[in-house]
Amino acid sequence: MFRLLISCLLLITLTACSSPSQSQAQAQERVFPDVSVEFLDGYEIPKQTFKDTPVGGLSGITYNPSEGIFYTVSDDRSRYAPARFYTLDINFNNTEIEEATIKDVTFLKTEEEEFFDRGTIDAEGIAFAPGDTVFISSEGNTNQGINPFIRRFDIATGKPQQNLRLPKRFLLPESSEDEPRGVRNNLGFESLTINPSGVYSPNSDSFRVFTATESSLAQDQLPKDSDELTRIRFLHYVVNSIGPALPIAEHLYLLDESPLGTVLNGLTELLAIQPEGYFLSLERTYGLEGYGAKLFLVAVGNATDTSGVENFNTELGDLQPLRKKELLDFSELDFDIYNLEGLALGPRLADGSQSLLVISDDNFRESEPTQLLLFRLNS
């Protein structure tokens, strides 16, 4: 009995004395599924003109599994040609991208079924949805008093079908005398994604749409001398076949710390993956060393619903942000990367594994390519 008591005490002592790093690692294993990415191939989409439009500024990409094709949205603010997205056919040869070909272009229409006027739209995110539609997010143009939007469009005609109501905190103040509020210029809704099962849902079923701002809202900005991480709002909608789409939750996303010399740092994409409740997030930087990017695995579970939080420029207290885990620092690849902005799950590869595509925005510059990077998503 004495020896048994000593053994129990030793076991309790050893458990209690486990290092904090071990405990944190074990906690992280419980939060995150076993997900990793493996780089397979890189491809550059040639500079080209398609149906009198310059193919460039490709800031988002999404996959239509029933047709086996991709859609990629241009962030042209109707400057070079009307606001638009392209149909993109990507041919895979085992684990390589053999060719990526532009097959069609769809011009986006306003609610008056006209092309968007120059400077009135900044399309950044795109997500394939049931009913042969896509959701597209626009950052707006806050310098011109134009609010952002998230809107559903018909793939064939480009006509609008549905608007997602944005909470007031994301919109510009109604008067110049009001306190600063809403998305900041060119830092609005870059990311857009739909829950994986929702992509395959009949048009009559409900599904989920997720988005987040690229950086903090005007009212959420921290003091310039703050060493806290940038605070971003993550939005969760339910889209039903009957009635308006409803925002049902909001969470806090903390942007990674910027490397020295960074000029721009933001969240450029979210991608919902299986199991549901998990996402990939793409954070992009630009600075003295050029472009940088990191890919994270994000978990929603246990995150605080922040729908009632008016601003984040104060102490967070017990508020729990989304948890994230770094999967890849793109600087580890043995080539230069550029302005990475879009993520999409593609078709299954020849070995049955899941493909993951990353696309870059060339900013309509001759010196920057449109990169298409192929990864294997292991889960």
Backbone hydrogen bonds, N-H to C=O, Kabsch-Sander energy under -0.5 kcal/mol:
donor,donor_aa,acceptor,acceptor_aa,energy
5,L,1,M,-2.1
6,I,2,F,-2.2
7,S,3,R,-2.2
8,C,4,L,-2.1
9,L,5,L,-2.2
10,L,6,I,-2.4
11,L,7,S,-2.2
12,I,8,C,-2.3
13,T,9,L,-2.4
14,L,10,L,-2.8
15,T,11,L,-2.1
16,A,12,I,-2.2
17,C,13,T,-1.8
18,S,15,T,-1.1
23,S,19,S,-2.2
24,Q,20,P,-2.8
25,A,21,S,-2.3
26,Q,22,Q,-2.4
27,A,23,S,-2.4
28,Q,24,Q,-2.6
29,E,25,A,-2.1
30,R,26,Q,-1.5
31,V,27,A,-1.6
32,F,28,Q,-2.6
35,V,33,P,-1.4
36,S,378,N,-2.3
38,E,376,R,-2.0
40,L,374,L,-2.9
41,D,374,L,-1.6
43,Y,372,L,-1.8
45,I,43,Y,-0.5
45,I,370,T,-2.4
50,F,53,T,-2.9
53,T,50,F,-1.1
55,V,48,Q,-2.4
56,G,54,P,-1.0
59,S,57,G,-1.1
59,S,73,V,-2.0
60,G,73,V,-0.9
62,T,71,Y,-2.1
64,N,69,I,-3.3
67,E,64,N,-0.6
68,G,64,N,-1.9
69,I,64,N,-1.3
70,F,88,L,-2.8
71,Y,62,T,-2.5
72,T,86,Y,-2.2
73,V,60,G,-1.4
74,S,84,R,-2.0
75,D,57,G,-2.1
78,S,76,D,-1.2
85,F,106,T,-2.1
86,Y,72,T,-3.0
87,T,104,D,-2.5
88,L,70,F,-3.2
88,L,86,Y,-0.5
89,D,101,T,-2.9
90,I,88,L,-0.6
91,N,89,D,-0.5
91,N,99,E,-3.2
92,F,90,I,-0.5
93,N,96,E,-2.8
94,N,92,F,-0.5
95,T,93,N,-0.6
96,E,93,N,-1.2
98,E,91,N,-2.6
98,E,96,E,-0.8
99,E,91,N,-1.3
101,T,89,D,-3.0
103,K,87,T,-3.0
104,D,87,T,-1.1
106,T,85,F,-3.0
108,L,83,A,-2.2
109,K,158,G,-2.5
110,T,114,E,-3.1
113,E,110,T,-2.2
116,F,108,L,-0.6
119,G,77,R,-2.7
120,T,117,D,-2.0
124,E,137,S,-2.9
125,G,137,S,-1.0
127,A,135,F,-2.1
129,A,133,T,-2.9
133,T,129,A,-1.4
134,V,153,F,-2.2
135,F,127,A,-2.7
136,I,151,R,-2.8
137,S,125,G,-1.8
138,S,149,F,-3.0
139,E,122,D,-2.2
141,N,146,I,-2.1
144,Q,141,N,-1.7
145,G,142,T,-1.3
146,I,141,N,-2.3
147,N,145,G,-0.6
149,F,138,S,-1.6
151,R,136,I,-2.6
152,R,162,Q,-3.3
153,F,134,V,-3.2
154,D,159,K,-2.5
155,I,132,D,-2.1
158,G,154,D,-2.3
161,Q,152,R,-3.7
162,Q,152,R,-1.2
164,L,150,I,-2.6
165,R,163,N,-0.6
170,F,167,P,-2.1
171,L,168,K,-1.6
178,D,175,S,-1.6
182,G,169,R,-1.0
183,V,170,F,-1.9
187,L,184,R,-2.3
190,E,188,G,-1.4
190,E,212,A,-0.6
191,S,212,A,-1.0
193,T,210,F,-2.1
195,N,208,R,-1.5
198,G,195,N,-0.9
199,V,195,N,-1.0
199,V,196,P,-0.7
200,Y,196,P,-0.6
200,Y,197,S,-0.7
201,S,198,G,-0.9
205,D,202,P,-2.0
207,F,239,V,-1.7
209,V,237,Y,-1.7
210,F,193,T,-2.9
211,T,235,L,-1.8
212,A,191,S,-0.5
213,T,233,R,-1.5
214,E,188,G,-2.5
215,S,187,L,-1.3
218,A,182,G,-2.9
220,D,217,L,-1.2
221,Q,217,L,-0.6
221,Q,218,A,-0.8
226,S,223,P,-2.1
232,I,230,T,-0.6
232,I,253,Y,-2.9
234,F,251,H,-2.6
235,L,211,T,-3.3
236,H,249,A,-2.1
237,Y,209,V,-3.1
238,V,246,L,-2.4
239,V,207,F,-3.1
240,N,238,V,-0.6
246,L,238,V,-2.3
248,I,236,H,-2.6
248,I,246,L,-0.6
249,A,236,H,-1.4
251,H,234,F,-2.3
253,Y,232,I,-3.0
253,Y,251,H,-0.5
255,L,230,T,-2.4
255,L,253,Y,-0.6
262,T,259,P,-1.5
263,V,286,Y,-3.3
264,L,286,Y,-2.4
266,G,284,R,-2.2
267,L,214,E,-2.2
268,T,266,G,-0.7
268,T,282,L,-2.4
269,E,282,L,-1.2
271,L,280,L,-2.2
273,I,278,Y,-2.3
278,Y,273,I,-0.7
278,Y,275,P,-0.9
279,F,298,V,-2.1
280,L,271,L,-2.6
281,S,296,F,-2.1
282,L,269,E,-2.5
283,E,281,S,-0.5
283,E,294,K,-2.4
284,R,266,G,-2.5
285,T,292,G,-2.8
286,Y,264,L,-2.3
287,G,290,G,-1.6
288,L,261,G,-1.8
290,G,287,G,-1.9
292,G,285,T,-2.2
294,K,283,E,-2.3
295,L,328,L,-2.9
296,F,281,S,-2.5
297,L,325,K,-3.0
298,V,279,F,-3.2
299,A,323,R,-2.9
300,V,277,G,-2.2
303,A,300,V,-2.3
304,T,320,Q,-2.5
306,T,250,E,-3.4
306,T,304,T,-0.7
309,V,306,T,-2.0
310,E,308,G,-0.7
319,L,316,L,-2.0
322,L,252,L,-3.0
323,R,299,A,-1.6
325,K,297,L,-2.5
327,L,295,L,-3.2
328,L,295,L,-1.8
330,F,293,A,-2.2
330,F,328,L,-0.6
332,E,329,D,-2.6
333,L,330,F,-1.6
340,L,338,Y,-2.1
341,E,359,I,-2.6
342,G,359,I,-2.0
344,A,357,L,-1.9
346,G,344,A,-0.5
346,G,355,S,-1.5
349,L,353,S,-3.1
352,G,349,L,-2.4
354,Q,377,L,-0.8
355,S,347,P,-1.0
356,L,375,F,-2.3
357,L,344,A,-3.2
358,V,373,L,-2.0
359,I,342,G,-1.8
360,S,371,Q,-1.9
361,D,339,N,-2.7
362,D,360,S,-0.6
365,R,362,D,-2.0
368,E,365,R,-1.1
370,T,45,I,-0.6
371,Q,369,P,-0.9
372,L,43,Y,-2.9
373,L,358,V,-2.9
374,L,41,D,-3.3
375,F,356,L,-2.7
376,R,38,E,-2.6
377,L,354,Q,-3.0
377,L,375,F,-0.5
378,N,36,S,-2.9
378,N,376,R,-0.8
379,S,377,L,-0.5
